[in-house]
Amino acid sequence: MPTSPRASLLLLAYLAFVSLGLPDGLLGVGWPAMRADFGVPTEAVGVALTAGTAGYLTSSLLAGFSIARLGVGRLLAGSTLLASLALTGYALAPGLAVVVCCALVLGFGSGAVDSGLNAYAAGAFGPRHMNWLHAFFGLGVALGPLIMTGAISAGLSWRWGYGLVAAGQLALAVAFALTVRAWRDRGAVAGRPTRPVSVPVRQTLRLPAVWLGALGFGVYAAIEIGAGLWAFLLLTEGRGLGATAAGICVSGYWASLFVGRVVQGVIAERFGSGRVLWGSLAGLAVGAVLVAVPGPAWLAVAGLAVIGFAAAPVFPLLTLTTADRVGGAHADRAIGVQIAVAGLCGALGPAAIGVLVGRTSVEALGPALVVLAVALIALQLAATRRAARLAA
């Protein structure tokens, strides 16, 4: 079990994950004013989102293969600076074309920070801090709308919201640059030797465990985002709940995800990552069944709450146990692949559920979540058995 990480690095890691969530919230609140300023239709936001996703996927994939050459500190400093420049571009953008270009650059920066920090934390942090790290991402997503709302409510332009976050990102980039040496050896932070990385890339990509793990991350992302995206429609059109009450329940789903990461991080450190992970996967299946069973609205709400709380530690703990599945020499690269696949499936999975709902009914959400939960359990079981055979 890793020892307690250095407080300064842990604080920077938490702040970096907060910063990862902030831009998502900014765009949601700021887009109506941005659209009016640029004179573009509402659906034009999709172009910016596509560009950002493309940059994120590319960067997160490459970051896992670049850590050994660049070092985590340099990667984080450069990527955070890139994100700051992109957000500054948002604040100064004269039109949509510049925003799209900045979204691509922001995706590059964010993907590298996400992949780099997850790879570092998997080797240096224990289950508690790993879960709390991801909880701080949710805090960033929640703070983003508040920052933009505060700027607009004060009579300022939406550009101020992006400018404020850009300044915060710049300060974070400077902090990473000043602590480059401290990030150099995660083994010194964790109290154990740094994992070896001098293996050919092709060996990593040939490992079935890498792709089993990546598929698991993709399925998980589809569950988490798909449940949150389509829950409102299920509760209102499928279960007869009022819009206000349904909105509160959907917020409760995301809140249960945050609370679950805080609480279960402590539990995982005490009882072990493996036990908590399997319990969470079982909880996901139970929650999905509650959503799928036809019945009153409260039953679906309870199912969503169970899904949120059970899903909370899955992503952090799957990341933390990557080295157990693929070996320490391949872990950084595998984490990059996993995060990239999670980002891709986090977009495609909910979209596929939306197509299913559109062609059948909103009640298809529950069965879809059940199928995905069972698939995730099967993938984890296969990965665990393969890891056990290799260890033997």
C-alpha positions in Angstrom: 0.0 0.0 0.0 1.5 3.4 -1.0 2.3 5.8 1.8 0.7 9.2 2.1 1.8 11.3 -0.9 3.5 14.6 -0.5 0.8 17.2 0.5 1.9 19.8 -2.1 1.7 17.4 -5.0 -1.6 16.0 -3.8 -3.1 19.6 -3.6 -1.9 20.3 -7.1 -3.4 17.1 -8.4 -6.8 17.9 -6.8 -6.7 21.4 -8.3 -5.8 20.0 -11.7 -8.8 17.7 -11.6 -11.0 20.7 -10.5 -9.7 22.6 -13.5 -10.5 19.6 -15.8 -14.2 19.9 -14.9 -14.5 23.7 -15.1 -14.7 24.2 -18.9 -17.6 21.8 -19.3 -19.8 23.9 -17.0 -18.7 27.2 -18.5 -19.9 26.3 -22.0 -23.3 25.1 -20.9 -24.2 28.4 -19.2 -22.3 30.7 -21.5 -23.4 29.3 -24.9 -26.7 31.2 -25.2 -24.8 34.5 -24.9 -21.9 33.2 -27.1 -24.4 32.1 -29.8 -26.0 35.5 -29.8 -22.7 37.3 -30.0 -21.5 35.2 -32.9 -24.8 35.1 -34.7 -24.8 31.3 -35.1 -27.6 28.7 -34.4 -27.9 26.8 -31.2 -26.8 23.5 -32.7 -23.5 25.1 -33.8 -22.1 24.2 -30.3 -21.8 20.6 -31.6 -18.9 21.7 -33.9 -17.0 23.0 -30.9 -17.8 19.9 -28.8 -16.6 17.6 -31.7 -13.4 19.4 -32.0 -12.8 19.3 -28.3 -13.5 15.6 -28.2 -11.1 14.9 -31.0 -8.3 16.8 -29.3 -9.0 15.1 -26.0 -9.0 11.5 -27.4 -5.8 12.1 -29.4 -4.0 13.7 -26.5 -5.1 11.2 -23.8 -4.0 8.3 -26.0 -0.6 9.9 -26.8 0.1 11.0 -23.3 0.4 7.5 -22.0 3.1 6.8 -24.5 4.9 10.2 -23.8 5.2 10.1 -20.0 8.5 8.1 -20.1 10.1 10.7 -22.4 8.7 13.9 -21.1 8.2 13.2 -17.5 4.9 13.7 -15.6 5.9 17.2 -14.4 6.7 18.6 -17.8 3.7 17.0 -19.4 1.4 18.5 -16.7 3.0 22.0 -16.9 2.9 22.1 -20.7 -0.6 20.7 -21.0 -2.0 23.0 -18.4 -0.4 26.0 -20.1 -2.0 24.8 -23.4 -5.4 24.7 -21.7 -4.9 28.2 -20.3 -4.0 29.6 -23.8 -7.1 27.9 -25.2 -9.4 29.4 -22.6 -7.8 32.8 -23.2 -8.7 32.2 -26.9 -12.3 31.6 -25.9 -12.3 34.8 -24.0 -11.0 36.8 -27.0 -12.6 34.9 -29.8 -14.3 37.1 -32.5 -16.3 34.3 -33.9 -17.2 30.6 -33.9 -14.2 29.5 -36.0 -11.8 30.7 -33.4 -13.8 28.9 -30.6 -13.6 25.7 -32.6 -9.9 26.0 -32.9 -9.6 26.8 -29.2 -11.8 23.8 -28.4 -9.4 21.5 -30.2 -6.4 23.0 -28.3 -8.3 22.7 -25.0 -9.0 19.1 -25.8 -5.3 18.5 -26.3 -4.4 20.1 -23.0 -7.2 18.4 -21.0 -6.6 15.0 -22.4 -2.9 15.0 -21.5 -3.6 16.3 -18.0 -6.3 13.6 -17.4 -4.2 10.8 -18.7 -0.9 12.0 -17.2 -2.4 12.6 -13.7 -4.3 9.3 -13.7 -1.1 7.4 -14.7 0.9 9.2 -12.0 -1.8 8.7 -9.3 -2.1 5.0 -10.1 1.5 4.5 -9.1 1.7 7.0 -6.3 -1.7 7.4 -4.6 -3.7 4.9 -2.7 -7.5 4.1 -3.2 -8.6 6.9 -0.9 -6.8 9.7 -2.8 -7.5 8.1 -6.1 -11.2 8.3 -5.5 -11.0 11.8 -4.0 -9.1 12.9 -7.1 -12.0 12.0 -9.3 -14.4 13.5 -6.8 -12.7 16.8 -7.3 -13.4 16.6 -11.1 -17.1 16.5 -10.2 -16.5 19.6 -8.0 -15.0 21.4 -11.0 -18.0 20.5 -13.2 -20.3 21.9 -10.5 -18.2 25.1 -10.1 -18.0 25.9 -13.8 -21.7 27.0 -14.1 -21.4 29.0 -10.9 -18.5 31.0 -12.2 -20.2 31.7 -15.5 -23.5 32.5 -13.9 -21.7 34.9 -11.4 -20.0 36.7 -14.3 -23.2 37.2 -16.3 -25.3 38.0 -13.2 -22.8 40.8 -12.4 -23.4 42.4 -15.8 -20.2 41.2 -17.3 -19.7 39.4 -20.6 -19.5 35.7 -20.8 -15.8 36.3 -21.8 -15.0 37.1 -18.2 -16.0 33.6 -17.1 -13.4 32.1 -19.5 -10.9 34.7 -18.6 -11.1 33.9 -14.9 -10.6 30.2 -15.5 -7.8 30.9 -17.9 -6.0 32.9 -15.2 -6.5 30.0 -12.8 -5.1 27.5 -15.3 -2.1 29.7 -15.9 -1.3 29.8 -12.2 -1.6 26.0 -12.1 0.7 25.7 -15.0 3.3 27.8 -13.2 2.9 25.6 -10.1 3.5 22.5 -12.1 6.6 24.1 -13.8 8.0 24.9 -10.4 7.5 21.4 -9.1 8.8 19.4 -12.1 11.5 17.7 -10.2 9.1 16.7 -7.4 6.9 14.8 -10.0 9.9 13.0 -11.5 9.9 9.9 -9.3 6.5 8.7 -8.3 8.2 5.8 -6.5 9.7 8.3 -4.0 6.3 9.6 -3.3 4.7 6.2 -3.0 7.4 4.7 -0.9 8.3 2.0 -3.5 10.5 1.8 -6.7 9.3 3.5 -9.8 7.8 1.0 -12.3 9.9 0.2 -15.4 8.9 1.7 -18.7 11.6 0.6 -21.1 9.5 -1.8 -23.2 8.6 -1.5 -26.8 5.3 0.1 -27.5 4.1 -2.8 -29.7 4.4 -5.1 -26.7 1.9 -3.0 -24.8 -0.5 -2.9 -27.7 -0.4 -6.6 -28.2 -1.5 -7.4 -24.7 -5.2 -8.6 -24.6 -5.4 -7.3 -21.1 -4.9 -3.8 -22.3 -7.9 -4.0 -24.7 -10.0 -5.8 -22.2 -9.4 -3.0 -19.7 -10.1 -0.4 -22.3 -13.4 -2.0 -23.2 -14.3 -2.0 -19.5 -13.6 1.7 -19.3 -15.7 2.3 -22.4 -18.7 0.4 -21.0 -18.4 2.1 -17.7 -18.4 5.6 -19.3 -21.5 4.6 -21.3 -23.3 3.7 -18.1 -22.3 6.7 -16.1 -23.0 9.3 -18.8 -25.9 7.5 -20.4 -27.8 7.2 -17.1 -27.3 10.9 -16.3 -28.2 12.1 -19.8 -31.4 10.2 -20.3 -32.7 10.0 -16.7 -34.7 13.2 -16.9 -36.6 11.9 -20.0 -37.3 8.6 -18.3 -38.6 10.3 -15.1 -40.8 12.8 -16.9 -42.2 11.0 -20.0 -41.9 7.4 -18.7 -42.7 7.7 -15.0 -44.9 10.9 -14.9 -42.6 13.0 -12.6 -42.8 16.8 -12.9 -39.9 18.6 -14.6 -38.7 20.3 -11.4 -38.8 17.2 -9.3 -37.1 15.2 -12.1 -34.4 17.9 -12.4 -33.7 17.6 -8.7 -33.5 13.8 -9.0 -31.0 14.0 -11.8 -28.9 16.4 -9.8 -29.1 13.9 -7.0 -27.7 11.2 -9.3 -24.6 13.3 -9.9 -24.4 14.2 -6.2 -24.4 10.5 -5.3 -21.5 10.0 -7.7 -19.5 12.7 -5.8 -20.5 11.5 -2.4 -19.8 7.9 -3.3 -16.2 8.7 -4.3 -15.5 10.6 -1.1 -17.0 7.8 1.1 -15.9 4.7 -0.8 -12.4 6.0 -1.2 -12.0 5.6 2.6 -13.7 2.2 2.5 -11.5 1.0 -0.3 -8.3 2.0 1.6 -9.5 0.0 4.6 -11.0 -3.1 3.0 -9.1 -3.3 -0.3 -9.7 -2.1 -3.9 -10.7 -5.5 -5.1 -13.6 -6.0 -2.7 -15.0 -2.5 -3.2 -14.7 -2.8 -7.0 -16.6 -6.0 -7.1 -19.2 -4.7 -4.7 -19.6 -1.6 -6.9 -20.1 -3.6 -10.0 -22.8 -5.7 -8.3 -24.4 -2.4 -7.1 -24.4 -1.1 -10.7 -26.4 -4.1 -11.8 -28.8 -3.8 -9.0 -29.4 -0.1 -9.7 -29.9 -0.8 -13.4 -32.5 -3.5 -12.6 -34.4 -1.0 -10.3 -34.5 1.5 -13.2 -35.6 -1.2 -15.7 -38.5 -2.6 -13.6 -41.8 -0.9 -14.5 -43.2 0.9 -11.6 -43.6 4.2 -9.8 -41.1 7.1 -10.3 -39.6 6.6 -6.8 -38.3 3.2 -7.9 -36.4 4.6 -10.8 -35.1 7.4 -8.7 -33.8 4.9 -6.1 -32.2 2.9 -8.9 -30.4 6.0 -10.2 -29.2 6.8 -6.7 -27.8 3.3 -6.4 -26.2 3.5 -9.8 -24.5 6.8 -8.9 -23.2 5.6 -5.5 -22.1 2.2 -6.9 -20.5 3.7 -10.0 -18.5 6.3 -8.0 -15.3 4.2 -7.3 -15.3 2.1 -10.5 -13.3 4.5 -12.7 -10.7 5.4 -10.1 -10.2 1.8 -8.9 -10.0 0.4 -12.4 -7.3 3.0 -13.1 -5.5 2.2 -9.8 -5.4 -1.6 -10.5 -4.3 -1.2 -14.1 -0.8 -2.4 -13.3 -2.2 -5.6 -11.7 -3.9 -6.4 -15.0 -1.2 -5.5 -17.6 2.0 -5.3 -15.6 3.8 -2.2 -14.3 5.9 -1.7 -17.4 2.8 -1.2 -19.5 0.6 0.6 -17.0 1.1 4.2 -18.1 0.4 3.4 -21.7 -2.6 1.2 -20.9 -4.1 4.0 -18.8 -3.8 6.4 -21.8 -5.6 3.9 -24.0 -8.2 3.3 -21.3 -9.0 7.0 -20.9 -9.1 7.6 -24.6 -11.6 4.7 -25.1 -13.6 5.9 -22.1 -13.9 9.4 -23.7 -14.9 7.9 -27.1 -17.5 5.5 -25.6 -18.7 8.3 -23.2 -19.9 10.1 -26.4 -21.0 7.1 -28.5 -22.6 5.0 -25.8 -25.2 7.6 -24.7 -25.9 8.5 -28.3 -26.6 4.8 -29.1 -29.0 4.7 -26.1 -30.7 7.8 -27.5 -31.2 6.0 -30.8 -32.6 3.0 -29.0 -34.9 5.2 -27.0 -36.1 7.1 -30.1 -36.9 4.0 -32.0 -38.7 2.2 -29.1 -39.6 4.1 -25.9 -37.9 5.9 -23.0 -38.4 2.7 -21.0 -35.6 1.1 -23.0 -33.1 3.0 -20.8 -33.3 0.6 -17.9 -32.8 -2.6 -20.0 -29.9 -0.9 -21.8 -28.2 -0.1 -18.5 -28.7 -3.7 -17.3 -27.0 -5.1 -20.4 -24.1 -2.7 -20.0 -23.7 -3.5 -16.3 -23.6 -7.2 -17.0 -21.1 -6.7 -19.9 -18.9 -4.7 -17.5 -18.9 -7.5 -14.9 -18.1 -10.0 -17.6 -15.2 -7.9 -18.9 -13.8 -7.4 -15.4 -14.1 -11.1 -14.7 -12.2 -12.0 -17.9 -9.5 -9.4 -17.0 -9.2 -10.7 -13.5 -8.9 -14.3 -14.6 -6.2 -13.4 -17.2 -4.3 -11.5 -14.6 -4.4 -14.4 -12.2 -3.1 -16.8 -14.8 -0.2 -14.5 -15.6 0.6 -14.1 -11.9 0.6 -17.9 -11.5 
